C-alpha cells in the first residue's frame, strides 16, 4: 500500500512539474513562432513565417477591436470604422489562414499577450475616451502595418506571401486614411 501511495505521489509530482503553472497559458504567437522555427529553421522562409504570424496576430486584434468599437464607441464615424475593420480584416485573416495552411505555416490561435493587453485596456473604456484611444491606436497601428506589408511585398522570399502582402497594402493605406479622418472628427468633438 505504501509503495502504491509513493508511486501515486511521484506520478502527481511529475504531472505537476510537466504542466507548469496551469493558470498561465502560453502566448499563442510565441507558440506559433516556435513551431514554425522547428519546421523552417534552416529555410529562407523563416522571415516569411514571422511575417505571417505577426500579420495574423495583428489581423485578429483589428477584428476584435473593430467589434469593440461598435459597442464601446460613441461617434458614428468610429462605429462605422470599427465595422469596416471587423469586415475587412476578417476576410484578410481567412485568406491568410488558407495560404498558411497550404504552406504548412502555423498561425496563432488567439491574440498574443501583447495584443490581449491592448484589447483589455480599450475594453475598459467607453464613449469619447474609447473613441480617442481607439482611433489614435488605429492610426499608429496602420502606419506600422503599411510598413510591415510593404517590406514583405518587397523583401519576402515566398512568392505567394509577397503577392498577398502587396495586395493588402492599398487596403491598409485606405484604412490609415479613414482612421486619420476619424481621428480629426474625434479631436473636434471634445
C-alpha positions in Angstrom: 0.0 0.0 0.0 2.8 2.4 0.9 4.6 1.6 -2.4 1.4 2.4 -4.3 1.0 5.7 -2.4 4.6 6.7 -3.1 4.1 5.9 -6.8 0.9 8.0 -6.8 2.7 11.0 -5.3 5.7 10.6 -7.7 3.3 10.5 -10.6 1.3 13.5 -9.3 4.6 15.5 -8.8 5.8 14.6 -12.3 2.4 15.7 -13.8 2.5 19.0 -11.8 6.1 19.7 -13.0 5.3 18.9 -16.6 2.2 21.1 -16.6 3.9 24.0 -15.0 1.6 26.7 -13.8 -1.9 25.7 -15.0 -3.2 29.2 -14.8 -0.6 30.7 -17.1 -1.3 29.9 -20.8 1.5 30.3 -23.3 1.5 33.2 -25.7 -0.3 32.0 -28.8 2.0 34.0 -31.2 5.1 32.7 -29.4 3.9 29.1 -29.7 3.2 29.6 -33.4 6.7 31.1 -33.9 8.4 28.2 -32.1 6.5 25.7 -34.2 7.5 27.5 -37.4 11.1 27.7 -36.3 11.2 23.9 -35.9 9.7 23.5 -39.4 11.6 26.2 -41.2 14.7 26.8 -39.2 17.3 26.3 -41.9 15.0 27.7 -44.6 15.0 31.0 -46.3 11.3 31.2 -45.4 11.8 31.8 -41.7 11.2 35.6 -42.1 8.1 34.9 -44.1 6.7 32.8 -41.3 7.4 35.5 -38.8 5.5 38.0 -41.1 2.6 35.5 -41.3 2.4 35.2 -37.5 2.6 38.9 -37.0 0.0 39.6 -39.7 -2.4 37.0 -38.3 -2.0 38.3 -34.7 -2.5 41.9 -35.8 -5.4 40.9 -38.0 -7.2 39.2 -35.1 -6.7 42.3 -33.0 -8.2 44.5 -35.7 -11.3 42.3 -35.9 -11.8 42.2 -32.1 -11.2 45.9 -31.7 -13.5 46.6 -34.6 -16.3 44.7 -32.8 -15.5 46.6 -29.6 -15.7 49.9 -31.4 -19.2 49.2 -32.4 -20.3 48.7 -28.8 -18.0 51.0 -26.8 -17.6 53.8 -29.2 -19.9 56.9 -29.3 -19.0 58.5 -32.6 -20.9 57.2 -35.6 -17.7 57.5 -37.6 -15.8 55.4 -35.0 -18.5 52.8 -35.1 -18.5 52.7 -38.9 -14.7 52.5 -39.0 -14.9 49.6 -36.5 -17.4 47.7 -38.7 -15.0 48.2 -41.7 -12.1 46.9 -39.6 -14.0 43.8 -38.5 -15.2 43.0 -42.0 -12.0 43.7 -44.0 -9.7 42.1 -41.5 -11.9 39.0 -41.1 -11.7 38.5 -44.9 -7.9 39.0 -44.9 -7.5 36.7 -41.9 -9.4 34.0 -43.7 -7.2 34.4 -46.8 -4.0 34.3 -44.7 -5.2 31.1 -42.9 -5.8 29.4 -46.2 -2.4 30.4 -47.5 -0.7 29.4 -44.3 -2.4 26.0 -44.4 -1.1 25.4 -47.9 2.4 26.4 -46.8 2.3 24.4 -43.5 2.8 27.7 -41.6 1.4 27.7 -38.0 -0.5 30.8 -37.1 -1.6 31.9 -33.6 -4.9 30.5 -32.4 -5.6 33.5 -30.2 -4.3 37.0 -29.5 -0.8 37.4 -28.3 -0.3 38.5 -24.7 0.7 42.0 -26.0 -2.4 42.3 -28.2 -4.7 40.8 -25.5 -3.5 43.5 -23.1 -4.3 46.3 -25.6 -7.7 44.8 -26.1 -8.3 44.6 -22.4 -7.2 48.2 -21.9 -9.6 49.5 -24.6 -12.4 47.3 -23.4 -12.4 49.2 -20.1 -13.2 52.5 -21.9 -16.4 53.8 -23.3 -17.7 56.8 -25.2 -15.4 59.7 -26.1 -12.5 58.2 -24.2 -12.8 55.0 -26.1 -13.2 56.8 -29.4 -10.0 58.8 -28.9 -7.8 56.0 -27.7 -9.1 53.5 -30.3 -8.6 55.9 -33.2 -5.2 57.0 -32.0 -4.2 53.4 -31.8 -5.7 52.6 -35.3 -3.6 55.4 -36.8 -0.3 54.3 -35.3 -1.1 50.6 -35.9 -1.9 51.1 -39.5 1.2 53.1 -40.1 3.1 50.1 -38.8 1.0 47.7 -40.8 1.6 49.5 -44.1 5.4 49.4 -43.4 5.3 45.7 -42.5 3.3 44.7 -45.5 5.3 46.8 -47.9 8.5 45.3 -46.5 7.1 41.8 -47.0 5.9 42.6 -50.5 9.4 43.8 -51.4 11.7 41.5 -49.4 9.8 38.3 -48.8 11.1 35.0 -50.1 7.8 33.2 -50.6 6.2 34.4 -53.8 2.6 33.8 -52.6 3.1 35.6 -49.3 4.7 38.5 -51.2 1.8 38.7 -53.6 -0.7 38.5 -50.7 1.0 41.2 -48.8 1.3 43.5 -51.8 -2.4 43.1 -52.5 -3.2 44.2 -48.9 -1.2 47.4 -49.0 -3.8 49.5 -50.8 -6.5 48.4 -48.3 -4.2 49.2 -45.4 -3.4 52.6 -46.8 -7.2 53.2 -47.2 -7.7 52.1 -43.5 -5.0 54.6 -42.4 -6.6 57.4 -44.3 -10.0 56.6 -42.8 -8.5 56.3 -39.3 -6.9 59.7 -39.8 -10.2 61.2 -40.9 -12.0 59.7 -37.9 -9.2 61.0 -35.7 -9.8 64.6 -36.9 -13.5 64.2 -36.2 -12.9 62.8 -32.7 -10.5 65.6 -31.9 -13.0 68.2 -32.9 -15.8 66.6 -30.9 -14.2 67.1 -27.5 
